[in-house]
Amino acid sequence: MNRSLRKVEKKLENALVPVKPDTGFVSELRLQIDQAQERRVKAKKVKIGILVAGGIVGVVVMVITIIRSLTSWDELLQSISGLFSKKERKQQTASA
């Protein structure tokens, strides 16, 4: 069995002559492969960015919902306006 495989291997080796590809073809193919890889990397980054942005939006909505369920809008608006009025008073005293 080994001899017959070696004979077939020798015949194939003699019949099949290695082909040297054109350098232009090789460089063009390499460029296409590199560009395809870059597109995949960019698409992956965009997908991750969208997932992160969606997660951040989800957390913000959840925090707003929790705050809203614990307080009424009137109390929340008063708290926010109170913070702004304190900042304005500090700025007025600092400029005077």
N, CA, C and O of each residue as an XYZ file, in Angstrom:
384
protein
N       0.834     -1.189      0.000
C       0.000      0.000      0.000
C       0.876      1.250      0.000
O       0.589      2.213     -0.710
N       1.931      1.233      0.786
C       2.830      2.363      0.860
C       3.476      2.663     -0.496
O       3.606      3.822     -0.889
N       3.886      1.581     -1.217
C       4.531      1.767     -2.522
C       3.576      2.390     -3.518
O       3.961      3.275     -4.282
N       2.351      1.940     -3.515
C       1.393      2.481     -4.478
C       1.094      3.952     -4.199
O       0.919      4.743     -5.126
N       1.037      4.308     -2.926
C       0.832      5.717     -2.575
C       2.019      6.560     -3.000
O       1.846      7.682     -3.477
N       3.218      6.032     -2.833
C       4.411      6.775     -3.242
C       4.451      6.963     -4.746
O       4.859      8.019     -5.230
N       4.022      5.926     -5.506
C       3.996      6.034     -6.959
C       3.000      7.114     -7.394
O       3.289      7.922     -8.277
N       1.833      7.115     -6.764
C       0.822      8.123     -7.091
C       1.342      9.514     -6.738
O       1.148     10.474     -7.484
N       1.993      9.599     -5.608
C       2.545     10.872     -5.174
C       3.584     11.369     -6.165
O       3.585     12.556     -6.492
N       4.466     10.510     -6.654
C       5.493     10.887     -7.622
C       4.861     11.334     -8.933
O       5.282     12.328     -9.525
N       3.844     10.595     -9.384
C       3.170     10.957    -10.631
C       2.500     12.324    -10.510
O       2.576     13.145    -11.424
N       1.849     12.557     -9.385
C       1.212     13.856     -9.160
C       2.250     14.969     -9.083
O       2.037     16.061     -9.612
N       3.353     14.696     -8.435
C       4.422     15.683     -8.307
C       4.980     16.060     -9.665
O       5.280     17.229     -9.909
N       5.122     15.093    -10.545
C       5.636     15.362    -11.880
C       4.589     16.041    -12.766
O       4.928     16.874    -13.607
N       3.328     15.686    -12.575
C       2.269     16.229    -13.425
C       1.868     17.643    -13.006
O       1.591     18.496    -13.850
N       1.842     17.879    -11.706
C       1.400     19.182    -11.206
C       2.596     20.085    -10.953
O       3.360     19.873    -10.011
N       2.748     21.066    -11.780
C       3.855     22.012    -11.653
C       3.346     23.215    -10.855
O       2.301     23.773    -11.187
N       4.060     23.618     -9.820
C       3.626     24.773     -9.033
C       3.542     26.038     -9.897
O       4.402     26.283    -10.743
N       2.524     26.810     -9.674
C       2.313     28.038    -10.438
C       2.668     29.222     -9.555
O       2.244     29.302     -8.402
N       3.441     30.130    -10.102
C       3.801     31.357     -9.393
C       2.758     32.414     -9.760
O       2.693     32.828    -10.917
N       1.931     32.865     -8.792
C       0.888     33.848     -9.115
C       1.489     35.205     -9.458
O       2.598     35.538     -9.040
N       0.743     35.968    -10.215
C       1.153     37.316    -10.602
C       1.220     38.199     -9.356
O       0.335     38.146     -8.502
N       2.261     38.999     -9.260
C       2.431     39.843     -8.063
C       1.309     40.871     -7.943
O       0.893     41.216     -6.837
N       0.819     41.361     -9.083
C      -0.305     42.306     -9.051
C      -1.548     41.663     -8.472
O      -2.261     42.274     -7.676
N      -1.805     40.431     -8.871
C      -2.956     39.695     -8.351
C      -2.821     39.477     -6.852
O      -3.783     39.653     -6.104
N      -1.628     39.096     -6.417
C      -1.397     38.834     -4.994
C      -1.582     40.109     -4.178
O      -2.213     40.087     -3.121
N      -1.031     41.225     -4.670
C      -1.162     42.473     -3.915
C      -2.617     42.954     -3.891
O      -3.081     43.462     -2.871
N      -3.339     42.797     -5.010
C      -4.747     43.176     -5.053
C      -5.582     42.320     -4.102
O      -6.452     42.828     -3.394
N      -5.308     41.031     -4.097
C      -6.023     40.125     -3.195
C      -5.732     40.464     -1.739
O      -6.638     40.456     -0.905
N      -4.481     40.761     -1.433
C      -4.106     41.136     -0.066
C      -4.831     42.412      0.350
O      -5.305     42.520      1.481
N      -4.916     43.385     -0.571
C      -5.602     44.641     -0.289
C      -7.089     44.398     -0.017
O      -7.653     44.967      0.918
N      -7.714     43.563     -0.825
C      -9.131     43.255     -0.624
C      -9.369     42.566      0.720
O     -10.343     42.863      1.412
N      -8.494     41.663      1.079
C      -8.635     40.961      2.362
C      -8.462     41.939      3.522
O      -9.212     41.885      4.497
N      -7.478     42.831      3.421
C      -7.253     43.828      4.476
C      -8.456     44.759      4.618
O      -8.874     45.081      5.731
N      -9.007     45.188      3.481
C     -10.161     46.086      3.532
C     -11.381     45.382      4.135
O     -12.138     45.979      4.900
N     -11.560     44.119      3.783
C     -12.686     43.375      4.351
C     -12.530     43.233      5.869
O     -13.506     43.324      6.613
N     -11.313     43.012      6.310
C     -11.055     42.892      7.752
C     -11.326     44.214      8.459
O     -11.907     44.239      9.545
N     -10.899     45.324      7.832
C     -11.141     46.639      8.429
C     -12.637     46.914      8.540
O     -13.099     47.464      9.541
N     -13.403     46.526      7.499
C     -14.856     46.731      7.551
C     -15.481     45.920      8.677
O     -16.391     46.394      9.357
N     -14.993     44.698      8.874
C     -15.532     43.865      9.967
C     -15.232     44.494     11.324
O     -16.084     44.508     12.212
N     -14.019     45.011     11.478
C     -13.636     45.630     12.758
C     -14.491     46.870     13.015
O     -14.970     47.073     14.131
N     -14.683     47.704     11.982
C     -15.509     48.902     12.149
C     -16.948     48.537     12.490
O     -17.563     49.158     13.356
N     -17.480     47.533     11.811
C     -18.861     47.115     12.086
C     -18.995     46.614     13.520
O     -20.006     46.865     14.177
N     -17.979     45.908     14.004
C     -18.017     45.407     15.375
C     -17.973     46.567     16.371
O     -18.678     46.552     17.380
N     -17.141     47.570     16.083
C     -17.062     48.733     16.971
C     -18.389     49.480     16.998
O     -18.831     49.921     18.059
N     -19.029     49.626     15.841
C     -20.320     50.311     15.784
C     -21.359     49.534     16.581
O     -22.154     50.119     17.317
N     -21.348     48.220     16.430
C     -22.312     47.391     17.159
C     -22.109     47.538     18.667
O     -23.077     47.664     19.418
N     -20.853     47.521     19.108
C     -20.563     47.682     20.540
C     -20.984     49.070     21.006
O     -21.538     49.218     22.095
N     -20.724     50.089     20.187
C     -21.121     51.455     20.546
C     -22.619     51.593     20.702
O     -23.100     52.250     21.625
N     -23.359     50.967     19.790
C     -24.822     51.021     19.876
C     -25.311     50.302     21.131
O     -26.230     50.773     21.800
N     -24.702     49.172     21.446
C     -25.089     48.447     22.657
C     -24.803     49.265     23.914
O     -25.623     49.302     24.832
N     -23.646     49.916     23.955
C     -23.296     50.744     25.122
C     -24.252     51.920     25.242
O     -24.728     52.227     26.335
N     -24.536     52.583     24.113
C     -25.454     53.721     24.141
C     -26.850     53.272     24.592
O     -27.503     53.957     25.378
N     -27.292     52.134     24.097
C     -28.587     51.606     24.517
C     -28.608     51.293     26.002
O     -29.608     51.540     26.677
N     -27.510     50.749     26.516
C     -27.421     50.467     27.947
C     -27.486     51.730     28.780
O     -28.149     51.767     29.817
N     -26.793     52.770     28.323
C     -26.799     54.045     29.054
C     -28.200     54.645     29.044
O     -28.684     55.112     30.075
N     -28.846     54.633     27.894
C     -30.215     55.166     27.811
C     -31.144     54.363     28.717
O     -31.996     54.935     29.397
N     -30.986     53.049     28.730
C     -31.809     52.215     29.579
C     -31.633     52.540     31.055
O     -32.609     52.604     31.802
N     -30.385     52.746     31.476
C     -30.113     53.085     32.873
C     -30.717     54.447     33.224
O     -31.297     54.610     34.297
N     -30.583     55.420     32.327
C     -31.144     56.746     32.585
C     -32.666     56.666     32.721
O     -33.252     57.264     33.623
N     -33.291     55.923     31.818
C     -34.751     55.776     31.894
C     -35.147     55.087     33.188
O     -36.134     55.469     33.817
N     -34.390     54.079     33.592
C     -34.698     53.370     34.824
C     -34.554     54.296     36.037
O     -35.396     54.270     36.935
N     -33.502     55.106     36.070
C     -33.304     56.036     37.186
C     -34.430     57.054     37.226
O     -34.952     57.365     38.296
N     -34.806     57.576     36.063
C     -35.908     58.550     36.024
C     -37.197     57.899     36.504
O     -37.963     58.514     37.245
N     -37.441     56.668     36.091
C     -38.654     55.966     36.520
C     -38.664     55.742     38.020
O     -39.698     55.908     38.667
N     -37.523     55.367     38.577
C     -37.445     55.152     40.032
C     -37.662     56.455     40.775
O     -38.408     56.498     41.753
N     -37.022     57.510     40.323
C     -37.198     58.811     40.976
C     -38.654     59.250     40.880
O     -39.230     59.763     41.840
N     -39.232     59.040     39.712
C     -40.628     59.443     39.512
C     -41.581     58.651     40.387
O     -42.578     59.181     40.877
N     -41.266     57.373     40.579
C     -42.155     56.565     41.424
C     -42.004     56.930     42.899
O     -42.951     56.762     43.668
N     -40.859     57.415     43.305
C     -40.641     57.777     44.708
C     -41.101     59.193     45.032
O     -41.442     59.482     46.179
N     -41.116     60.071     44.051
C     -41.511     61.463     44.287
C     -42.529     61.871     43.238
O     -42.718     61.201     42.223
N     -43.179     62.994     43.519
C     -44.088     63.549     42.515
C     -43.303     64.543     41.661
O     -42.212     64.972     42.038
N     -43.852     64.894     40.539
C     -43.154     65.827     39.647
C     -43.003     67.191     40.309
O     -41.995     67.865     40.096
N     -43.974     67.609     41.100
C     -43.893     68.917     41.756
C     -42.695     68.972     42.702
O     -41.950     69.952     42.714
N     -42.515     67.913     43.494
C     -41.375     67.869     44.418
C     -40.049     67.852     43.655
O     -39.085     68.510     44.046
N     -40.018     67.105     42.586
C     -38.800     67.008     41.790
C     -38.444     68.355     41.169
O     -37.283     68.764     41.191
N     -39.439     69.042     40.616
C     -39.191     70.350     40.004
C     -38.771     71.372     41.050
O     -37.921     72.221     40.782
N     -39.350     71.300     42.219
C     -38.964     72.214     43.291
C     -37.519     71.960     43.720
O     -36.773     72.901     43.992
N     -37.131     70.698     43.778
C     -35.758     70.356     44.149
C     -34.774     70.886     43.116
O     -33.737     71.454     43.460
N     -35.109     70.694     41.859
C     -34.224     71.161     40.794
C     -34.148     72.678     40.787
O     -33.059     73.241     40.667
N     -35.286     73.348     40.913
C     -35.273     74.817     40.916
C     -34.558     75.342     42.161
O     -33.946     76.410     42.118
N     -34.630     74.607     43.259
C     -33.911     75.000     44.464
C     -32.409     74.927     44.260
O     -31.671     75.784     44.744
N     -31.954     73.906     43.546
C     -30.519     73.798     43.253
C     -30.047     74.953     42.396
O     -28.977     75.514     42.634
N     -30.854     75.316     41.380
C     -30.461     76.414     40.502
C     -30.472     77.741     41.243
O     -29.593     78.575     41.024
N     -31.443     77.952     42.111
C     -31.511     79.226     42.839
C     -30.337     79.349     43.806
O     -29.834     80.453     44.016
N     -29.885     78.232     44.407
C     -28.716     78.280     45.292
C     -27.474     78.658     44.505
O     -26.655     79.443     44.981
N     -27.325     78.108     43.306
C     -26.165     78.435     42.471
C     -26.195     79.900     42.068
O     -25.157     80.562     42.059
N     -27.381     80.417     41.731
C     -27.510     81.815     41.341
C     -27.155     82.736     42.505
O     -26.490     83.753     42.306
N     -27.595     82.386     43.730
C     -27.275     83.202     44.888
C     -25.769     83.216     45.146
O     -25.203     84.253     45.492
N     -25.122     82.058     44.976
C     -23.664     81.995     45.185
C     -22.950     82.849     44.151
O     -21.970     83.519     44.477
N     -23.421     82.837     42.909
C     -22.789     83.638     41.866
C     -22.986     85.129     42.124
O     -22.078     85.927     41.891
N     -24.172     85.505     42.605
C     -24.447     86.902     42.884
C     -23.595     87.418     44.039
O     -23.101     88.545     44.002
N     -23.428     86.583     45.065
C     -22.601     87.021     46.203
C     -21.130     87.063     45.810
O     -20.381     87.905     46.306
N     -20.711     86.169     44.931
C     -19.321     86.170     44.504
C     -19.011     87.365     43.607
O     -17.901     87.894     43.651
N     -19.962     87.790     42.805
C     -19.717     88.916     41.906
C     -19.850     90.260     42.626
O     -19.348     91.272     42.136
N     -20.520     90.282     43.783
C     -20.716     91.527     44.533
C     -19.544     91.865     45.361
O     -19.551     92.883     46.053
